[in-house]
């Protein structure tokens, strides 16, 4: 029997690119069904992450017209990772496997065929990995490589050059749901599942329309969140700096005491103020880093839900009376 596939697409303010994304994914799913690679009950699940533009309107209307398209509208913006989780968990009960892909379709959807072949071979997780980063700027390429190296040094098992383009089986998703922490870093959590996995390499495309939802500020925040969610090494590093500073201060204390004994001391305002600023800066960094971990503990202790679903046309299909008649379709799709 062909597996039931659901393609989960998180969306945030994607009205410019979404019509083309829906068209490409719908045509691709029809090809997979005709090739008997997936079941004809395969769905494309778009998750609107509290968009402020016409994103949900486009998703909802596409669901009325297109057999394979369904949507979930979250009550507010909860971030890409939580929106992705909302789609994954909604799809797991009715799917044999779920593929996650970004709405800009920079990830090559054609390799989903290979994902399915790998799944049929017994792999519970299949990672989509970029072959190269030629299209990235020098800064983005070097910062990304640095991030993966730092995470590896900290003992976090990440798949190099992999983002969120992956296939997960129903079994893997059920186990993923068991991770209850609020600060879920999916790129690090998924490899922790430990199931049989494989990799499919692909070339990343240029964004067709709209703007990236991961500017530099968000990328840095995402990287820092990943580091602090998975490792206490930064705190240990600060502790090590504290010990080094303490022993260096002892050595300098002995040195200046010897100078005073020999009568060679001079008033050193510069060295004094420099040392005060240095120690003060280290203390502020240490307090801020500890505060970051305390903040994560605070979030975990409250156990608030990661997302709240406002409208769900995936689990609760649109009533037949709301489906569009052919002679009404043009008028219905006119938007202000």
Secondary structure, 3 states (H helix, E strand, C coil): CCECEEEEEEECCCHHHHHHHHHHHHHHHHHHHHCCCECCCCEEEEEECCCCCCHHHHHHHHHHHCCCEEEEEECCCCCHHHHHHHHHHHHHHHCCEEEECCCCCCCCHHHHHHHHHHHHCCCCEEEEEECCCCCCCHHHHHHHHHHHHHHHHCCCCCCCCEEEEEEEEHHHHHHHCCCCCCCCCHHHHHHHCCCCEEEEEECCCCCCCCCCCCCHHHHHHHHHHHHHHHCCHHHHHHHHHHHHHHHHHHHHHHHHHHHHHHCCCCCCHHHHHHHHHHHHHHHHHHHHHHHHHHHHHHHHHHCCCCCCEEEECCCCCCCHHHCCCHHHHHHHCCCC
